[in-house]
């Protein structure tokens, strides 16, 4: 095993997260998630990794690098290995494996390349760099990984040369049993995988011109630009320009500006007119402009006729012609329903991206909205999600959007669990953004205490009676009015504050005996500057 592809090769730190809440239902959600996710930490030969869980015994590119980066708050070694294992098993031509399994004793570790399985590697791999102080050796390896993956994609995944990357099979996206594919005669099994580097022309309506694959590549090239700056290799502007070329083509070819959503085109380059959470995938990767994200969130994501359901974020809008939950809850025409039944696979009840709410979508939604400054809307999703989990007490892959009940499938599904834990931290605890520590305090009546141990320090936020007090290694660093998120240095010095509440609040930030006050609006960012809170920007709150 080469040096640099095991978490132990880096200066990782011991980590732990604890949460205490006087709401016993919320406390049970946290405690159950902690216990269930520990069971998903498995030995893959010489390394420990965090597998997807439930019936998925392995690590997939669409879930586990992201899941690993989230889990480092509890186990940095296992979480970081989720990223490194994909880097180590990259193919010589640059392609990353879609799935990696470990089957003892006979088969050992096996990397699968018959489908792409998306790319939720790039963003968490870049975020991970901050947790190891941007180790140069890691950055050089990551740069080579992303550079070679970019070259692979453009060498074969634009088969018609129109400047748009393509999906070649259903499992390329991980959206199993998705009606966008099924009604276009793409089989969930026969066309689930696609072997080789020749496009599947004439297989249903494949290949698809893919919005999310363009988003993956935008994220890759943006990451390469950032890493180039850190390495000072002179290539940052080149990669930044290449990323913007991808974004421009995406907007020109795959963005409906009248109705504010991204879409795919089929093998005949005809628009597939369906509104899905492919858009959230694109936002997670950062390819949307601010205006595009603002519009999608306002016009679609928070629309009760589309995605703002009892359990929020079904994969396809509930009023969309391609929505399918079951035979009693579908908008499919009789012709499309027949195609759906013919081309779907028998596990629709517990693995369908045509109508249910997926735990994986909720996991992605955190960064997707936060990167565009929609902090208050992110909080709305989190509260609704945690409230429903507190009632169902089930942690499965998917949920009924109308009743919020868990659908078929086993407990212990990692993306749902990690989404819940991260939303708990987002609402009441400690998070991280680059080299900043983020302390969150939703304004509600619950009394909570959240402590995160990392980097050899203990960061805590205690909420009670409308105030939140922040502690670093047991010493109070500052306090603030509930209803905000405060970005601070690792030493606990507050630098920025953003509005988390759905309504404006009178903010009072107390540091070293001095209190700074201001009127803080939802999604407003303020800078701590010279004894004052100075407004920097304010993203329109989409729920107003």
C-alpha positions in Angstrom: 0.0 0.0 0.0 1.5 3.3 -1.1 2.4 6.0 1.4 -0.3 8.7 1.7 -3.4 6.6 1.1 -4.1 5.7 4.7 -5.5 8.2 7.2 -2.8 7.2 9.7 -0.2 8.8 7.2 -1.5 12.2 8.2 -1.8 14.3 11.4 -5.3 13.3 12.2 -6.9 14.1 15.6 -9.1 12.3 18.0 -12.7 13.4 17.8 -16.0 13.0 19.6 -19.4 14.7 19.5 -21.8 14.8 22.4 -25.3 16.2 22.7 -27.6 16.8 25.7 -31.2 18.0 25.2 -34.2 18.3 27.6 -36.4 17.2 24.7 -36.3 13.4 25.1 -37.5 12.7 21.5 -34.7 14.8 20.1 -32.2 13.2 22.5 -33.3 9.7 21.3 -32.8 10.7 17.6 -29.2 11.7 18.4 -28.5 8.7 20.6 -30.0 6.2 18.1 -28.0 7.8 15.2 -24.8 7.6 17.1 -25.3 3.9 18.0 -26.5 2.9 14.5 -23.7 4.6 12.6 -21.0 3.0 14.8 -22.2 -0.3 13.4 -21.4 1.0 9.9 -17.7 1.3 10.6 -16.2 -1.8 9.1 -12.7 -3.2 8.4 -11.7 -3.1 4.7 -8.4 -5.1 4.9 -5.9 -2.9 6.6 -8.1 0.2 6.9 -11.4 1.0 8.7 -14.1 2.7 6.6 -17.7 3.9 7.1 -19.9 1.8 4.8 -23.2 3.0 3.5 -25.2 0.7 5.8 -28.6 -1.1 5.8 -28.4 -3.5 2.8 -25.4 -1.7 1.2 -22.2 -3.4 2.3 -19.6 -1.2 0.7 -18.5 2.3 -0.1 -20.1 4.1 -3.1 -18.8 7.2 -4.8 -22.2 9.0 -4.5 -22.4 8.6 -0.8 -19.3 7.6 1.2 -16.7 10.2 0.6 -19.3 12.8 1.7 -20.4 10.5 4.5 -16.8 10.0 5.6 -16.1 13.7 5.7 -19.1 14.1 8.0 -18.2 11.2 10.2 -14.7 12.6 11.0 -16.4 14.5 13.8 -16.7 11.1 15.5 -13.8 9.1 14.0 -11.4 10.9 11.8 -9.5 7.8 10.8 -12.4 5.9 9.4 -14.0 8.9 7.8 -10.8 10.1 6.1 -10.2 6.5 4.8 -13.5 6.8 2.9 -11.8 9.4 0.7 -8.4 7.9 0.5 -9.6 4.5 -0.6 -11.1 5.9 -3.8 -7.9 7.8 -4.5 -5.7 4.7 -4.1 -8.0 2.6 -6.4 -8.2 5.1 -9.2 -7.7 3.5 -12.6 -4.7 4.4 -14.7 -6.8 6.2 -17.2 -8.1 8.5 -14.4 -11.5 6.9 -13.8 -12.5 6.6 -10.1 -14.4 3.4 -9.0 -18.1 3.7 -8.6 -18.1 1.2 -5.8 -15.6 -0.5 -3.6 -16.4 -3.7 -1.5 -14.4 -5.9 0.8 -15.5 -9.5 0.9 -13.4 -11.7 3.2 -11.8 -14.1 3.1 -11.7 -15.0 -0.6 -12.3 -11.9 -2.7 -10.7 -9.2 -0.6 -11.1 -5.6 -1.8 -12.7 -5.1 -5.2 -13.1 -1.9 -7.1 -16.0 -1.7 -9.6 -15.8 0.4 -12.8 -18.9 -0.7 -14.7 -20.8 2.4 -13.8 -19.8 5.9 -12.6 -22.1 6.3 -9.6 -21.9 10.1 -9.7 -19.2 12.1 -8.0 -19.6 13.1 -4.4 -15.9 12.7 -3.9 -14.5 16.1 -5.0 -16.2 18.4 -2.6 -15.6 16.4 0.6 -12.1 15.6 -0.5 -11.4 19.3 -0.8 -13.1 20.1 2.5 -11.1 17.4 4.2 -7.9 19.3 3.4 -8.7 21.9 6.0 -8.9 19.2 8.8 -5.3 18.2 8.2 -4.0 21.7 7.8 -3.8 21.5 4.0 -1.1 18.9 4.1 1.0 19.4 0.9 1.4 15.7 0.2 -2.3 15.2 0.4 -3.0 18.2 -1.9 -0.5 17.0 -4.5 -2.2 13.5 -4.5 -5.7 15.1 -4.7 -4.6 17.4 -7.5 -3.4 14.4 -9.5 -6.5 12.5 -8.8 -8.9 15.3 -10.0 -6.7 16.2 -12.9 -6.7 12.7 -14.2 -10.5 12.2 -13.6 -11.2 15.4 -15.5 -9.1 14.2 -18.4 -10.9 10.8 -18.4 -14.4 12.4 -18.5 -13.6 14.6 -21.5 -11.8 11.8 -23.3 -14.9 9.6 -23.5 -18.0 11.1 -21.8 -18.8 13.6 -24.6 -19.4 11.1 -27.3 -21.1 13.5 -29.7 -18.6 16.3 -29.1 -21.2 18.9 -28.2 -19.4 20.0 -25.0 -21.8 18.3 -22.6 -20.9 15.3 -20.5 -23.1 12.3 -20.6 -24.8 9.6 -18.5 -24.4 6.1 -20.0 -26.5 4.0 -17.6 -28.9 4.3 -14.7 -26.3 3.6 -12.1 -24.0 6.3 -13.4 -26.1 8.7 -11.2 -27.1 6.3 -8.4 -30.8 7.2 -9.1 -32.1 3.6 -9.2 -35.6 3.1 -10.6 -35.8 6.7 -11.6 -38.8 7.3 -13.9 -36.8 9.7 -16.0 -34.9 6.7 -17.2 -37.6 4.1 -17.1 -40.1 5.9 -19.4 -37.2 6.4 -21.8 -36.7 2.6 -22.0 -33.6 2.4 -19.9 -33.8 -0.7 -17.8 -33.0 -0.6 -14.1 -31.1 -3.9 -14.3 -30.1 -4.6 -17.9 -28.9 -0.9 -18.3 -28.0 -0.4 -14.7 -24.3 -0.8 -15.4 -22.4 -0.1 -18.6 -19.1 -1.7 -19.3 -16.4 -0.1 -21.3 -15.7 3.3 -22.9 -18.0 3.2 -25.9 -21.3 5.1 -25.6 -24.6 3.0 -25.4 -26.1 4.5 -28.6 -29.5 2.8 -29.4 -30.0 1.6 -25.8 -33.3 3.1 -24.9 -32.8 6.9 -25.2 -29.3 6.7 -23.9 -26.9 8.5 -23.7 -28.3 11.4 -21.7 -26.8 14.8 -21.8 -26.4 15.2 -18.0 -26.8 18.3 -15.9 -25.3 16.6 -12.8 -22.2 15.3 -14.7 -21.6 18.9 -15.9 -21.9 19.9 -12.2 -19.5 17.2 -11.1 -16.9 18.5 -13.6 -17.5 22.1 -12.6 -16.7 21.1 -9.0 -13.6 19.1 -10.1 -12.2 22.1 -12.0 -13.0 24.6 -9.3 -11.2 22.3 -6.8 -8.2 22.1 -9.1 -8.1 25.9 -9.2 -8.2 26.1 -5.4 -5.5 23.4 -5.0 -3.4 25.1 -7.6 -3.5 28.3 -5.6 -2.4 26.4 -2.5 0.4 24.6 -4.3 1.4 27.7 -6.2 1.8 25.7 -9.4 0.7 28.5 -11.8 -2.4 26.7 -13.0 -5.2 28.2 -10.9 -6.4 30.6 -13.6 -6.4 27.9 -16.3 -8.7 25.7 -14.1 -10.9 28.6 -13.1 -11.4 29.4 -16.8 -12.1 25.8 -17.6 -14.7 25.6 -14.8 -16.5 28.7 -16.2 -16.6 27.1 -19.6 -18.5 24.2 -18.2 -20.9 26.5 -16.3 -21.5 28.5 -19.4 -22.4 25.4 -21.5 -24.5 24.1 -18.6 -26.6 27.3 -18.5 -26.9 27.5 -22.3 -27.9 23.9 -22.9 -29.4 22.5 -19.7 -31.0 25.3 -17.8 -34.6 26.4 -18.2 -34.5 30.1 -17.3 -38.3 30.6 -17.7 -39.1 27.9 -15.1 -35.9 28.0 -13.1 -34.6 24.4 -13.1 -31.9 22.2 -14.7 -32.7 19.3 -16.9 -31.2 16.5 -19.0 -31.5 15.8 -22.7 -32.1 12.3 -24.1 -30.0 10.6 -26.8 -31.7 12.6 -29.5 -30.9 15.8 -27.5 -34.6 16.3 -26.7 -35.2 18.0 -23.3 -36.4 15.7 -20.5 -39.0 18.0 -19.0 -39.0 16.9 -15.4 -38.2 18.8 -12.2 -36.1 16.7 -9.8 -33.5 17.0 -7.1 -30.9 16.6 -9.7 -31.0 20.4 -9.1 -29.9 20.0 -5.5 -27.0 17.8 -6.7 -26.0 20.6 -9.0 -26.2 23.2 -6.2 -24.1 20.9 -3.9 -21.4 21.0 -6.6 -21.7 24.8 -6.9 -22.5 25.1 -10.6 -25.6 27.3 -10.1 -25.1 31.0 -10.0 -26.6 32.8 -6.9 -29.6 33.9 -8.9 -30.3 30.4 -10.2 -30.1 28.9 -6.7 -32.3 31.6 -5.2 -34.9 31.0 -7.9 -34.9 27.2 -7.6 -35.2 27.3 -3.8 -38.0 29.9 -3.9 -40.0 28.6 -6.8 -39.6 24.8 -6.3 -37.8 23.6 -3.2 -40.2 25.4 -0.7 -43.2 24.9 -2.9 -45.7 22.6 -1.1 -47.0 21.4 -4.5 -43.6 20.2 -5.4 -40.9 19.5 -2.8 -42.1 21.0 0.5 -44.0 18.0 1.7 -44.6 16.5 5.2 -41.2 14.9 4.9 -39.4 17.4 2.7 -37.6 16.8 -0.6 -39.0 14.0 -2.6 -36.7 13.2 -5.5 -39.2 14.2 -8.1 -41.7 17.0 -7.5 -45.0 15.5 -6.4 -46.9 17.4 -9.1 -44.5 16.4 -11.8 -45.8 14.1 -14.7 -43.0 11.6 -13.8 -43.7 11.3 -10.1 -44.3 7.8 -8.8 -44.6 6.7 -5.2 -46.9 3.7 -5.8 -49.8 2.8 -8.0 -52.1 4.9 -5.9 -49.8 7.9 -5.8 -48.5 8.6 -9.3 -48.9 11.1 -12.1 -47.6 8.8 -14.7 -49.8 8.4 -17.8 -51.1 4.9 -18.5 -48.4 4.5 -21.2 -45.6 5.7 -19.0 -46.8 3.6 -16.1 -46.6 0.5 -18.3 -43.0 1.4 -19.2 -42.2 2.1 -15.6 -43.4 -1.4 -14.7 -41.6 -3.0 -17.6 -38.2 -1.4 -17.0 -38.1 -1.0 -13.2 -36.5 -3.6 -10.8 -38.4 -5.4 -8.1 -36.9 -3.3 -5.2 -39.0 -0.2 -6.0 -40.5 -0.4 -2.5 -37.2 0.4 -0.8 -35.0 1.8 -3.6 -36.8 4.2 -5.9 -35.8 7.7 -7.0 -39.1 8.4 -8.6 -41.1 9.7 -5.7 -39.9 8.9 -2.1 -37.8 11.2 0.0 -34.2 9.8 0.1 -32.1 10.2 3.2 -29.2 10.9 0.7 -31.0 13.9 -0.7 -31.4 15.4 2.8 -27.7 14.7 3.4 -26.8 16.7 0.3 -29.2 19.5 1.0 -27.1 20.9 3.9 -24.2 22.1 1.8 -26.3 22.7 -1.3 -28.3 25.5 0.4 -25.5 26.7 2.7 -23.1 27.4 -0.1 -25.6 29.9 -1.5 -26.2 31.6 1.9 -29.7 30.1 2.5 -29.0 29.4 6.2 -32.6 30.0 7.4 -34.1 27.7 4.7 -31.6 25.0 5.6 -32.8 25.3 9.2 -36.4 24.9 8.1 -35.5 21.6 6.3 -33.6 20.4 9.4 -36.4 21.0 11.8 -38.9 19.3 9.7 -36.6 16.4 9.1 -35.7 15.9 12.8 -39.3 16.3 13.9 -40.4 13.5 11.5 -37.6 11.2 12.6 -38.5 11.8 16.3 -42.0 10.4 15.5 -41.0 7.5 13.2 -37.8 6.4 15.0 -36.7 4.6 11.8 -33.5 5.3 9.9 -34.1 3.8 6.4 -33.1 4.8 2.9 -36.4 6.5 2.0 -39.7 7.9 3.3 -43.2 8.6 2.2 -43.3 12.4 1.4 -47.0 12.7 2.3 -47.0 10.7 5.6 -43.3 10.9 6.5 -43.4 7.2 7.3 -40.3 5.1 6.6 -40.8 2.8 3.6 -39.6 -0.7 3.3 -35.9 -1.4 4.1 -33.7 -2.0 7.1 -32.7 0.4 9.8 -29.2 1.8 9.9 -29.0 3.5 6.6 -25.9 5.7 6.8 -26.9 8.8 4.7 -30.1 9.2 6.7 -28.3 8.9 10.0 -25.5 11.3 9.1 -28.0 13.8 7.7 -29.8 13.7 11.0 -26.5 14.1 13.0 -25.3 17.0 10.8 -28.7 18.8 11.0 -28.6 18.4 14.8 -25.1 20.1 14.7 -26.4 22.7 12.3 -29.3 23.7 14.5 -27.8 23.3 18.0 -24.1 22.6 17.8 -20.7 22.8 16.3 -19.6 22.6 12.6 -16.7 23.6 10.4 -16.2 25.7 7.3 -12.6 25.8 6.0 -10.5 26.9 9.0 -13.4 28.3 11.0 -15.5 26.7 13.7 -19.2 27.4 13.4 -21.4 27.6 16.5 -25.2 27.3 15.9 -28.1 28.2 18.1 -31.7 27.9 16.7 -34.1 30.1 18.6 -36.5 27.6 20.3 -37.4 26.6 23.8 -35.2 23.5 24.0 -32.3 23.5 26.4 -29.3 21.9 24.8 -25.5 21.4 25.2 -23.4 20.2 22.2 -19.6 19.5 22.6 -17.2 18.7 19.7 -13.7 17.5 20.5 -11.3 17.9 17.6 -7.8 19.4 16.9 -7.0 18.6 20.6 -9.6 21.1 21.8 -13.2 20.9 23.1 -15.7 23.3 21.6 -19.1 23.6 23.2 -22.3 25.6 22.8 -24.9 25.7 25.5 -28.4 27.1 24.8 -30.8 28.2 27.5 -33.3 31.0 28.0 -32.7 32.6 24.6 -28.9 32.8 24.9 -26.1 30.6 23.6 -22.8 30.5 25.4 -19.7 29.2 23.5 -16.8 27.5 25.4 -13.4 26.5 24.2 -11.7 24.0 26.5 -14.2 24.8 29.3 -13.6 28.5 29.2 -16.4 30.8 28.0 -15.3 32.6 24.8 -18.4 34.5 23.9 -22.2 34.4 24.0 -25.0 35.5 21.6 -28.7 35.7 21.1 -30.3 32.5 19.8 -31.3 32.5 16.2 -27.8 32.7 14.5 -24.7 30.9 13.5 -21.4 32.4 14.5 -18.1 31.7 12.6 -15.1 31.9 14.8 -11.4 31.1 14.7 -10.1 27.9 16.2 -9.2 29.9 19.3 -12.8 30.9 19.7 -12.7 34.5 18.4 -16.0 35.4 16.7 -15.5 36.8 13.2 -18.9 36.5 11.3 -22.5 35.9 12.2 -25.4 34.8 10.0 -29.1 34.8 10.6 -30.5 31.3 11.2 -34.0 32.3 12.3 -37.0 32.7 9.9 -37.6 36.2 11.3 -35.4 39.1 12.2 -33.9 39.2 15.7 -32.3 41.7 17.9 -28.8 40.2 18.1 -26.5 40.8 21.1 -23.0 39.3 20.8 -21.0 39.5 24.0 -17.2 39.1 23.8 -14.8 39.9 26.6 -17.3 41.9 28.6 -18.3 44.0 25.5 -21.7 43.6 23.9 -22.3 44.3 20.2 -25.9 44.7 19.0 -27.7 44.8 15.7 -30.9 43.8 13.9 -30.1 40.5 12.2 -32.4 39.3 9.4 -32.7 35.7 8.0 -29.7 34.9 5.8 -28.0 38.1 6.7 -24.2 38.0 7.2 -22.5 40.4 9.5 -18.8 40.9 10.3 -17.4 41.6 13.7 -15.5 44.8 13.0 -14.0 47.3 15.3 -16.5 46.8 18.1 -19.4 46.8 15.7 -21.5 44.3 13.8 -21.3 45.4 10.1 -23.7 44.0 7.5 -21.8 42.3 4.7 -24.6 40.8 2.6 -28.2 39.5 2.9 -29.6 36.7 0.8 -33.3 37.0 0.2 -35.2 34.6 2.5 -37.2 32.4 0.1 -40.0 31.6 2.5 -41.1 35.2 2.7 
